[in-house]
Amino acid sequence: MTSRVGSPDTQADLDVRACLDLTPPRSFVMVAGAGSGKTTSLIKAIAHLAETRGPALRRAGQQIACITYTEVAVGEISTDVGASPLFHISTIHSFLWSVIRPFHSDIATWVATRIDDKIAERRAHYDKSRTQAKTKARLEQEIADLEAELTVISEVEKFVYGTGSSYAEGILGHDDILKLTPACVAAHPLLRQLVAKRFPYIFVDESQDTNPEVVEALRHIASEHPGLCVGFFGDPMQKIYMSGAGAVPLNDGWAEITKPENFRCPTSVLGVINAVRAPGDGLEQVRGRTITVDGIEHPLAGTSNLFILPADTERSARLAAVRQWLATETGDGLWLSDVREGDVRLLVLVHRIAANRLGFPNLYAALNDRAPMSLSEGLSDGTAWPLRPLVQHIIPLVVAAQAGDRFTVISTLRSECPRLEPARLREQEMASVLTALQQALDELFGLLAAGSQATIRDVLTHVRDHELLRLDDRFAIHLVAEPVDDGSSGFENVQAYLACGVDELWAYRRYFTEESPFATHHGVKGAQFERVLVVIDDEEAGFRQYSYGKYLGYVPLSDKDEANLAAGEESVLDRTRRLFYVCCSRAMKDLAVVVFVPEVAAARKAIVAQNLFPEATIRGIEHLN
């Protein structure tokens, strides 16, 4: 067992244990703020059950289920509690599939209905008066493909869970599983009984981000089977994904457990996040991060600063000036670090802001703006097909060559270079082939060298002409002298991408490999850093779901905003408050927030009135001069 299992108990841990020790056990919902160690509480609960109920559960062939959000979290929890057939620790999708997998006929029926719904959605889109001819052509093809899939569903012998839907092949994607399982749970009492029998304890980590239909399915099973103990561990204030359940309602007889401790943030930051949280659920976090000096534990004060700066053309320079000010004022030169080890994160709302700051604005716009989903979604991790040859092979080749790593260079060429295929080598002199390859590689390295004026098109054309690597067939129409739009999805986007300079490619690589200090507000959930700088810029972000201007009071609310507030419905203020809470609560030592606004004086007055930061810590451009 690890230190998390043996860590000191909080009152919340004792409350959970009391629920588990009852006969029958009592289901519960734990609300635990940022930095509270809610996953630690979950791990301790699993360990307690293994010790007290493990033998009985093993004899009955039952398991303790733990559902978490990511594969990384699965690995961490599994490491903590230890490998044992007693535990079923998995992502939500894997857990649901393990439940529904035996029900083949029900899956087939649901899939047919799912396809019918998708066809209806596309026909409705097709019939809209404003739908363009190009879009109609795409919709016609999608409808035809779906209709073809519908005809073969009855022939599928076995359905499997995969990363994307392909119904004709019997493959169900993530979204399918989230919709399928709750539907089957609601329709079949036998399924509910089987789940309760197999998993008498079900714990859900990060419950605020769990699909609400899944939450309702678990609540439904628990209401019918009092012997089932369901435990939700989450924080509604950290619900930052639109698909999440947020606060989990209590069934009759369930316990509500609060964990107010924060072990991460210094007292200065704790004051900020408590002020942010107060209008939400009112949970006030206590304790804060401590340091031990001469055997005595002391609270860590840390720092929190808010900068209100003009939204002009000098944003990048002003961010640099803020970091310099922080380094000077705190005596911490790591505020100026641009490497991961510096433990600095500049949090931006959208990837575009990072792209603008790091130097790949055109590449980002090319594969994101008005781009098909296959390109825009693959931009964040380098999996979009136009990026793959560069991200997976070409750039690693250059990096390996620069490091003198000939093994990687040779291995890559052996597996990916058409000129080194055995059938072709039998007809050529090896020495001449290798000489030509080396010359082509040297030219490639020159195209990608610092200061090169080459474009991505130049690089890929060189790779194609010299047969250095196999390229996706889709490049064929793009790498000709005069490309002609053949109607393929994203043609113009790919052309714009190919026109980008290689300097943008290197800047992009720094970002997606997390070698830069930039990250998005959403992307750091669950993480923590010594130094956090939150960048707020509504104008540059252009993200309508959030408005820091409205949240901080210097932009008026719309009629729709007012109506949502009056009706008690989700509003832009709620969404922005939660996101801001998540961002600020990542800081382990120092927090800085930079707000770029159109009118500094008016914004300062409104922000001061919000009382989120002590007025003495609210600064302007005059502090940076």
C-alpha positions in Angstrom: 0.0 0.0 0.0 1.2 3.5 -0.7 1.3 6.6 1.4 -2.1 7.8 0.2 -3.7 4.7 1.9 -1.9 5.4 5.1 -2.3 9.2 5.1 -4.0 10.8 8.1 -7.8 10.6 8.1 -9.9 13.7 7.7 -13.4 13.9 9.1 -14.7 13.1 5.6 -12.7 9.8 5.5 -14.2 8.8 8.9 -17.7 9.7 7.6 -17.2 7.5 4.5 -16.0 4.7 6.6 -19.0 4.9 8.8 -21.3 4.6 5.7 -19.3 1.5 4.5 -19.5 -0.2 7.9 -23.2 -0.1 8.2 -25.4 -3.2 7.3 -26.5 -2.6 4.6 -24.0 0.1 3.7 -25.2 3.6 3.1 -24.7 5.3 -0.2 -23.2 8.8 -0.2 -22.2 11.9 -2.2 -18.9 13.5 -1.2 -18.4 17.2 -2.2 -14.7 18.0 -1.9 -13.1 21.2 -3.1 -9.9 21.6 -5.2 -6.8 20.3 -3.5 -8.8 18.4 -0.9 -7.6 14.9 -1.9 -10.9 13.5 -2.8 -9.2 10.7 -4.8 -7.2 10.0 -1.7 -10.5 9.5 0.2 -11.7 7.2 -2.5 -8.5 5.1 -2.3 -8.8 4.9 1.4 -12.4 3.7 1.1 -11.4 0.9 -1.3 -8.5 -0.1 1.0 -10.9 -0.2 4.0 -13.4 -2.4 2.2 -10.6 -4.7 1.0 -9.6 -5.1 4.7 -13.0 -5.5 6.2 -15.1 -7.0 3.5 -12.5 -8.5 1.1 -12.8 -12.2 2.1 -16.6 -12.2 1.9 -16.6 -10.4 -1.4 -14.1 -12.9 -2.8 -16.2 -15.9 -1.7 -19.3 -14.4 -3.3 -17.4 -13.7 -6.6 -18.1 -10.0 -6.2 -16.0 -6.9 -6.9 -15.5 -3.3 -5.7 -15.9 -1.1 -8.8 -14.1 2.2 -9.1 -15.0 4.4 -12.1 -12.7 7.3 -13.0 -12.3 9.7 -15.8 -9.0 8.9 -17.5 -6.7 6.0 -18.1 -4.0 7.9 -16.2 -6.3 8.1 -13.2 -7.0 4.3 -13.5 -3.3 3.6 -13.4 -2.7 5.9 -10.4 -5.5 4.4 -8.4 -4.5 0.8 -9.3 -1.0 1.5 -8.2 -2.3 2.9 -4.8 -4.6 0.1 -3.9 -2.6 -2.7 -5.5 -3.4 -5.3 -8.2 -6.2 -7.6 -7.1 -9.1 -9.3 -8.8 -11.2 -7.8 -6.0 -11.0 -4.4 -7.7 -12.6 -3.4 -10.9 -10.9 -0.1 -11.6 -11.7 1.4 -15.1 -12.8 4.4 -17.0 -16.5 5.1 -17.2 -16.6 3.8 -20.8 -14.9 0.5 -20.0 -17.0 -0.1 -16.9 -20.3 0.5 -18.9 -19.1 -1.8 -21.7 -18.3 -4.6 -19.1 -21.9 -4.3 -17.9 -23.7 -4.2 -21.3 -21.4 -6.4 -23.5 -23.4 -9.7 -23.0 -26.7 -8.1 -24.2 -26.1 -8.5 -27.9 -29.7 -8.4 -29.1 -30.4 -5.3 -27.1 -27.3 -3.6 -28.5 -28.3 -4.4 -32.1 -31.8 -3.0 -31.5 -30.4 0.2 -30.0 -27.8 0.6 -32.7 -30.5 0.4 -35.4 -32.5 3.1 -33.6 -29.3 5.2 -33.2 -28.7 5.0 -36.9 -32.3 6.1 -37.6 -31.8 9.1 -35.4 -28.6 10.1 -37.1 -30.3 9.8 -40.5 -33.2 12.0 -39.3 -30.7 14.6 -37.9 -28.9 14.9 -41.2 -32.1 15.0 -43.2 -33.4 17.9 -41.0 -30.1 19.7 -41.6 -30.3 19.0 -45.4 -33.8 20.5 -45.5 -32.8 23.8 -43.9 -33.1 26.7 -46.4 -29.6 28.0 -45.5 -27.8 24.8 -46.0 -25.2 25.3 -48.7 -24.8 23.0 -51.8 -21.4 21.7 -50.6 -22.9 20.8 -47.2 -25.8 19.1 -48.9 -23.5 16.9 -50.9 -21.7 15.9 -47.8 -25.0 15.2 -46.0 -26.2 13.1 -48.9 -23.1 10.9 -48.7 -23.4 10.6 -44.9 -27.1 9.6 -45.2 -26.2 7.0 -47.8 -23.4 5.6 -45.6 -25.7 5.3 -42.6 -28.5 3.7 -44.7 -25.9 1.1 -45.9 -24.9 0.4 -42.3 -28.5 0.0 -41.3 -29.0 -2.8 -43.8 -26.1 -4.9 -42.3 -26.7 -4.5 -38.6 -28.6 -7.7 -38.3 -25.6 -9.5 -39.8 -23.2 -8.3 -37.1 -22.2 -11.3 -35.0 -20.5 -9.5 -32.2 -20.3 -5.8 -31.1 -17.1 -4.4 -29.6 -16.1 -1.2 -28.0 -13.6 1.0 -29.9 -12.4 4.5 -30.3 -14.8 5.4 -33.0 -18.2 4.2 -34.3 -18.4 1.8 -37.3 -21.7 0.1 -36.9 -21.3 -2.1 -40.0 -18.2 -3.5 -38.4 -19.9 -3.9 -35.0 -17.7 -1.1 -33.4 -19.3 1.2 -30.9 -17.6 4.5 -29.9 -17.4 6.4 -26.6 -20.6 8.4 -27.2 -22.5 5.2 -28.1 -21.6 3.5 -24.8 -22.7 6.6 -22.8 -26.1 6.5 -24.4 -26.6 2.8 -24.8 -26.0 1.6 -21.3 -28.3 4.0 -19.5 -31.1 3.1 -22.0 -30.6 -0.6 -21.3 -30.4 -0.1 -17.6 -33.7 1.8 -17.6 -35.4 -0.8 -19.8 -34.2 -4.1 -18.1 -34.7 -4.9 -14.4 -32.5 -8.0 -14.9 -29.6 -5.9 -15.9 -30.0 -3.7 -12.9 -30.1 -6.8 -10.7 -27.0 -8.2 -12.3 -25.0 -5.0 -11.8 -26.0 -4.7 -8.1 -25.1 -8.4 -7.6 -21.7 -8.2 -9.3 -20.7 -4.9 -7.8 -22.0 -4.3 -4.3 -19.8 -1.2 -4.0 -19.5 1.3 -6.9 -17.4 4.4 -6.4 -17.3 7.2 -9.0 -14.4 9.6 -9.1 -14.8 13.1 -10.6 -18.5 12.6 -10.5 -19.2 16.2 -11.6 -17.8 15.3 -15.0 -19.7 12.1 -15.3 -22.5 11.9 -17.9 -25.8 12.8 -16.1 -27.6 9.8 -17.8 -25.0 7.5 -16.3 -25.4 9.1 -12.9 -29.1 8.6 -13.1 -28.7 5.0 -14.1 -26.6 4.3 -11.0 -29.0 6.1 -8.8 -31.8 4.0 -10.3 -30.0 0.7 -9.6 -29.2 1.8 -6.0 -32.9 2.8 -5.4 -34.0 -0.7 -6.2 -31.2 -2.5 -4.4 -30.6 -1.2 -0.9 -27.6 -3.6 -0.5 -25.8 -1.7 -3.2 -23.5 1.1 -1.9 -22.8 3.9 -4.5 -20.3 6.6 -3.6 -19.9 9.7 -5.7 -16.7 11.7 -5.1 -16.7 15.1 -6.9 -16.8 18.8 -6.8 -19.6 20.6 -8.6 -17.5 23.8 -8.7 -15.0 22.0 -10.9 -17.6 21.0 -13.5 -16.0 22.6 -16.6 -17.3 20.2 -19.3 -20.8 20.8 -20.7 -21.6 17.1 -20.7 -21.0 16.7 -16.9 -23.6 16.0 -14.3 -22.4 18.7 -11.8 -24.0 18.2 -8.4 -25.3 14.7 -7.8 -28.8 14.6 -6.2 -29.2 12.6 -3.0 -31.5 9.5 -3.0 -33.6 9.0 0.2 -31.3 7.8 3.0 -28.1 8.8 1.3 -25.4 10.7 3.2 -23.9 14.0 2.1 -20.3 14.3 3.1 -18.3 17.5 2.8 -14.5 17.6 2.6 -13.5 21.3 3.1 -9.7 20.9 3.5 -7.3 22.2 0.9 -3.8 20.8 1.0 -2.5 22.5 -2.2 -2.9 26.2 -2.1 -1.1 28.8 0.0 -3.3 31.0 2.2 -3.2 34.0 -0.2 -4.6 31.8 -3.0 -7.0 30.1 -0.6 -8.6 33.5 0.1 -9.1 34.1 -3.7 -10.7 30.7 -4.4 -13.0 31.0 -1.4 -14.1 34.4 -2.7 -14.7 32.9 -6.2 -16.6 29.9 -4.7 -18.8 31.8 -2.3 -21.6 32.7 -4.7 -21.6 29.1 -6.0 -22.2 26.5 -3.3 -20.7 28.5 -0.4 -18.2 25.8 0.6 -15.3 27.5 2.4 -12.1 25.6 2.1 -9.7 25.6 5.1 -6.2 24.7 6.1 -4.1 25.4 3.0 -0.7 24.2 2.1 1.9 24.0 4.9 5.7 23.8 5.1 7.6 22.2 8.0 10.5 24.2 9.5 12.5 22.6 12.4 9.8 20.0 12.8 7.0 22.6 13.1 4.3 22.9 10.5 3.6 26.4 9.2 1.0 27.7 6.8 2.5 28.8 3.4 1.5 32.4 2.6 2.4 32.5 -1.1 1.3 35.4 -3.3 -1.7 36.4 -5.4 -1.7 39.3 -7.8 -4.2 40.6 -10.4 -3.1 42.8 -13.3 -5.6 44.8 -15.3 -4.0 45.7 -18.6 -5.1 47.3 -21.9 -6.2 44.9 -24.7 -3.9 46.4 -27.3 -1.3 45.2 -29.7 1.3 44.9 -26.9 -0.2 41.9 -25.2 2.8 39.6 -25.6 5.2 42.2 -24.4 3.0 43.0 -21.4 2.8 39.3 -20.4 6.6 39.2 -20.5 6.7 42.3 -18.3 4.3 40.7 -15.8 6.5 37.6 -15.6 9.6 39.8 -15.0 7.7 41.8 -12.3 6.7 38.5 -10.6 10.3 37.2 -10.7 11.6 40.4 -9.2 8.9 40.8 -6.5 9.0 37.2 -5.4 12.7 36.7 -5.8 11.9 33.7 -7.9 13.7 33.6 -11.3 11.7 30.5 -12.3 8.8 32.8 -13.2 10.9 33.5 -16.4 11.3 29.8 -17.2 10.0 28.4 -20.5 10.6 24.8 -19.8 8.5 22.2 -18.0 11.0 21.9 -15.1 10.4 25.5 -14.2 6.8 24.5 -13.1 5.3 27.6 -14.6 2.0 27.5 -16.4 0.4 30.3 -18.4 -3.2 29.4 -18.7 -5.2 30.6 -21.7 -8.8 30.1 -22.5 -8.3 28.8 -26.1 -5.5 27.2 -28.0 -5.5 30.2 -30.4 -4.0 32.5 -27.7 -1.2 30.1 -27.1 -0.7 29.9 -30.9 -0.4 33.6 -31.2 2.1 33.9 -28.3 4.2 31.0 -29.4 4.4 31.8 -33.1 2.1 29.4 -35.0 -1.1 31.5 -35.6 -1.4 30.7 -39.3 -0.9 26.9 -38.8 -3.5 27.0 -36.0 -6.0 29.0 -38.1 -5.5 26.8 -41.1 -6.5 23.5 -39.4 -9.0 25.0 -37.0 -11.0 27.8 -38.6 -14.0 26.5 -40.6 -12.2 23.2 -40.7 -13.8 19.7 -40.5 -13.8 18.1 -37.2 -11.2 15.5 -38.3 -8.7 18.3 -38.7 -9.6 20.6 -35.8 -9.8 17.8 -33.2 -6.5 16.3 -34.4 -4.8 19.7 -34.1 -4.5 19.5 -30.3 -2.4 16.4 -30.2 -0.9 16.1 -33.7 -3.1 13.3 -35.0 -4.8 15.3 -37.9 -3.7 13.5 -41.0 -1.8 16.4 -42.6 0.2 16.7 -39.4 1.0 13.0 -38.9 4.0 12.6 -41.2 5.7 15.6 -39.7 4.8 14.9 -36.1 5.4 11.2 -36.2 8.4 10.9 -38.5 9.9 14.0 -40.1 10.4 16.2 -37.0 11.7 13.2 -34.9 14.1 12.4 -37.7 15.5 16.0 -37.5 15.6 16.0 -33.7 17.4 12.6 -33.7 19.9 13.8 -36.3 20.6 17.0 -34.3 21.3 14.9 -31.2 23.6 12.5 -33.2 21.1 9.6 -32.6 21.9 7.6 -35.8 20.1 4.6 -34.4 16.7 6.4 -34.5 17.4 7.9 -37.9 18.3 4.5 -39.4 15.4 2.7 -37.6 12.9 5.2 -39.0 14.2 5.0 -42.5 14.2 1.2 -42.4 10.5 1.1 -41.5 9.2 4.1 -43.4 11.4 4.7 -46.4 10.1 3.2 -49.7 13.6 3.2 -51.2 14.8 0.7 -48.5 12.2 -1.9 -49.3 13.9 -5.2 -49.8 12.4 -5.8 -53.2 13.8 -2.5 -54.5 17.2 -2.9 -52.8 17.8 -6.2 -54.7 17.9 -4.2 -57.9 20.2 -1.5 -56.7 23.7 -0.9 -55.4 23.3 -0.3 -51.6 26.1 2.2 -51.5 24.6 4.5 -54.1 21.2 4.2 -52.5 22.6 5.2 -49.1 24.6 8.1 -50.6 21.4 9.5 -52.3 19.4 9.1 -49.1 22.0 10.9 -47.1 22.0 13.8 -49.6 18.2 13.9 -49.5 18.2 13.9 -45.7 20.8 16.7 -45.5 18.5 18.8 -47.8 15.5 18.0 -45.6 17.4 19.0 -42.5 18.3 22.3 -44.3 14.6 22.9 -45.1 13.8 22.5 -41.4 16.8 24.4 -40.0 16.4 27.5 -37.8 15.9 30.6 -40.0 14.7 28.5 -43.0 12.2 30.3 -45.3 10.8 27.0 -46.5 7.1 26.1 -46.2 5.5 22.9 -45.1 4.6 22.3 -48.7 8.3 22.5 -49.6 9.1 19.9 -46.9 6.5 17.4 -47.9 7.2 17.8 -51.6 10.9 17.1 -50.9 9.9 14.0 -48.9 7.7 12.8 -51.7 10.1 13.5 -54.6 13.0 11.8 -52.8 10.8 8.9 -51.4 12.1 9.5 -47.9 8.8 8.5 -46.3 5.4 7.1 -47.3 2.9 9.9 -47.4 -0.9 9.6 -47.0 -2.5 9.3 -50.4 -4.6 12.3 -49.6 -1.6 14.5 -50.1 -1.6 13.7 -53.9 -4.1 16.3 -54.9 -2.5 19.0 -52.7 1.2 18.6 -53.7 0.8 19.2 -57.4 1.9 22.4 -59.1 -1.6 23.8 -59.4 -3.9 22.2 -56.9 -7.6 22.0 -57.9 -10.3 21.6 -55.3 -11.9 18.2 -55.8 -14.6 18.8 -53.2 -12.9 16.8 -50.6 -13.5 17.9 -47.0 -11.1 20.5 -45.7 -9.3 21.2 -49.1 -8.8 24.9 -48.5 -7.7 24.2 -44.9 -5.0 21.8 -46.0 -3.8 24.3 -48.7 -3.5 27.1 -46.1 -1.6 24.7 -43.8 0.9 23.7 -46.5 1.6 27.4 -47.1 2.7 27.9 -43.5 6.4 28.4 -42.8 8.4 25.7 -41.0 9.1 28.0 -38.2 5.4 27.7 -37.2 5.8 24.0 -37.3 8.5 24.0 -34.7 6.5 26.5 -32.5 3.5 24.2 -32.8 5.6 21.2 -31.8 6.7 23.0 -28.6 3.0 23.4 -27.6 1.5 20.0 -28.3 4.5 18.2 -26.7 4.0 20.5 -23.6 7.5 21.9 -23.9 6.2 25.4 -23.5 4.7 27.0 -20.3 1.3 27.5 -22.1 -1.8 25.4 -21.4 -5.5 25.9 -21.6 -7.9 26.6 -18.7 -9.6 23.3 -19.4 -6.4 21.3 -19.9 -5.0 21.7 -16.5 -7.9 20.3 -14.5 -6.5 17.9 -11.9 -3.0 19.3 -12.2 -1.0 21.6 -9.9 1.9 23.9 -10.4 4.1 26.1 -8.2 3.5 29.1 -10.3 0.3 29.8 -12.2 -0.4 32.8 -14.4 -4.0 32.9 -15.6 -4.5 34.9 -18.8 -7.9 36.4 -19.4 -8.7 37.9 -22.8 -12.3 37.6 -24.0 -11.6 39.6 -27.2 -8.8 37.3 -28.4 -10.4 34.1 -27.1 -13.8 34.7 -28.8 -15.3 31.8 -26.7 -19.0 32.6 -26.3 -19.7 30.0 -23.6 -17.6 32.0 -21.2 -17.3 35.7 -20.5 -14.9 36.9 -17.9 -16.0 40.4 -18.7 -19.5 39.6 -17.5 -18.3 37.5 -14.6 -16.0 40.3 -13.4 -18.6 43.0 -14.0 -17.1 45.2 -16.6 -19.4 43.9 -19.4 -23.2 44.2 -19.0 -25.3 41.1 -19.0 -27.6 40.3 -22.0 -31.3 39.9 -21.7 -30.8 36.1 -22.1 -28.3 36.2 -19.2 -30.7 38.0 -17.0 -33.5 35.6 -18.0 -31.3 32.6 -17.1 -30.4 34.0 -13.8 -34.0 34.9 -13.0 -35.1 31.3 -13.8 -32.2 29.7 -11.8 -30.8 28.1 -15.0 -27.2 27.6 -16.0 -25.7 30.9 -17.1 -22.5 32.3 -18.5 -21.6 33.6 -15.0 -21.9 30.0 -13.6 -19.7 28.5 -16.3 -17.1 31.2 -16.0 -17.0 31.2 -12.2 -16.3 27.4 -12.2 -13.6 27.7 -14.8 -11.9 30.6 -13.0 -12.0 28.6 -9.7 -10.3 25.6 -11.4 -7.6 27.8 -12.9 -6.8 29.7 -9.7 -6.8 26.6 -7.5 -4.0 25.0 -9.5 -1.4 27.3 -7.8 0.7 25.7 -5.1 2.8 28.8 -4.3 2.2 31.9 -6.4 -0.9 33.0 -8.4 -1.1 35.8 -10.9 -4.1 36.8 -13.0 -3.7 39.1 -16.1 -6.9 40.6 -17.5 -6.8 42.3 -20.8 -9.6 44.8 -21.1 -10.8 47.4 -23.6 -11.1 50.1 -20.9 -8.8 49.8 -17.9 -10.4 52.4 -15.6 -13.9 51.1 -15.9 -12.8 47.5 -15.6 -10.7 48.2 -12.5 -13.7 49.8 -10.7 -15.9 46.8 -11.6 -13.3 44.2 -10.6 -12.5 45.9 -7.3 -16.2 45.8 -6.5 -16.2 42.0 -6.9 -13.9 41.7 -3.9 -12.1 38.6 -5.2 -8.6 39.9 -4.7 -7.4 42.3 -1.9 -7.3 45.7 -3.5 -3.6 46.1 -2.6 -2.8 43.2 -4.9 -4.7 44.6 -8.0 -2.1 46.3 -10.3 -2.0 48.1 -13.6 0.4 49.0 -16.4 2.2 51.5 -14.2 3.6 48.7 -12.1 5.3 47.2 -15.2 7.2 50.4 -16.3 
